[in-house]
């Protein structure tokens, strides 16, 4: 029968018109229903496929891979046996793999495309530890959002970030990826990053699903050696490790990644208590958990799983939903189900979680929404993103010392010797985890300084760095055999009014697999510093590094020290602006800087012990908790950082020194800018709970405010304190505040002694 055209049109209009008056949400089928409908159509093989994640295979946009591993991956994609890929990037490349999944597989389920967007995609922002030094949550959120925008334009829709591991041991190379040692600051930064990546609307084409990692306690790897075992008690787990993860979950993070380490004898990947009981049940997390790279298989080496089949069973039962690159779920789930060692409900639950995130990203409505080559061209390296990473870089810099106001430098008529292997390096400032960035794409300090002011710059490398750019997986050492550049460096220093030395770690000397037993300046750099100092002590030391270093000699001799971390693409411009005083540094350390590597792990929120100090009954004896050859305190404490101006704090005013369980009290100080520059200060609030059912640290950060003041200007800063702020995970295994005596501190870093007492009744 031929349907008359006019009748067809009027029928169509009758059908369409009512919908024109309905809102988008009214005509949309709820996501849970769409997930259930799809699940009901899926075969077991297809379900297992969703739980399988593969690393990229190259040349997807070229001729289709015919051989080996790539051929196998291609076949699996077209059969619907792959739910996600990582490390496929670029609108073109992502389109090619997505086309296989969507057009060739039976149900056409789109892939979720993961990538380690840790600090920028092609345009690199400061390493996360550096960004955390800004204590500027809005800036951190914006930085994540800009990274998301650039990556989403290149096909990516899921980042394996934020890394929210609390880190106390600078020997561990991955401290560069996190927010440092404090759970309060770490939680706020965790929220800022999740919100930055995911935005208000996950289905928008410039936002990504975020991933809180590594769940859990990876940052407590014994002796700072990567992948090492972790043995910590409930007090530390709940009060220190878990808060930033809980914060991410509460902020609506879509995914979690588990971790390589074992926690108290159980690999995190198989930890049912962590993944099912705490995360999914108690916190109500409804996204999915991805394993870390091959971490299912690694359970065999841990000595926990008998074989791959057993590893699969352990992972499923513990609640790990997606297998990153170990092929175990793909190969083992079917037989595990047959043998009744896992349940189909567990598989259905995992698949539903994965599909839900894909629906929320809008991938089913348009699988190619992240694959727009035009947009990619426009967004990548745009002015807006470059300006954003420059802003973040300036905010991340920490001024550690400025004796005799060596800084800021004069803009004219100066001879500046610029010395050091990192001074002209365009690669190190990118840091580690910058997979999509072009090598050597950062602005070096030399470039930044040369373009900034009208001074004569005499550059000398002093010691060579590395001969060629090392690969991501290679061990890196800074030259330890060749001092022939010392002579030229000293000659340059002799001629100069001021020397700027750029020293520290090569970009790949921190990061995954980059644990160190020494935390000093690697290679001949310390010797170079001391040699140059002999001919011209008027030195500004600019540090580039991914972790706290031991800087005792420099602190004792060098008048000005600037912690510039690995600051990303705009590094040299940011550093020049700071050195010339057009930007006043305001960063504060998110990790304690040690006096000696032997102090590791070092953190400000330690417990007092029964023998805390030389002032008590043990004065004059050795029998108190200390080292015979070094102080207990750090060289630079958590929260420390100077400015070109000075700030004065008034005494603390407390509205009452008695707080009940359901009231509030206010603590305030008046902050005054007593120097000559406009500047920002991070006013920090710390609390000490003097006795409790489970011992509390000597100080805990409980609030902070970033305040900007003009010279001579004052402002009152007020913090509200209530019982909720004083809660902790107690001996009763619950979050509660316990009545008793507290002290409250307000100051410019964690070593502040400005204090008042109050009682919680
Ligand atoms: C790291 C993860 C990362 C994953 C994928 C692993 O080696 O531990 O943090 O997301 O690789 O690149």
Boltz pocket constraint, residues with backbone or C-beta under 6 A from the ligand:
constraints:
  - pocket:
      binder: B
      contacts: [[A, 86], [A, 116], [A, 160], [A, 213], [A, 292], [A, 293], [A, 512]]
      max_distance: 6.0
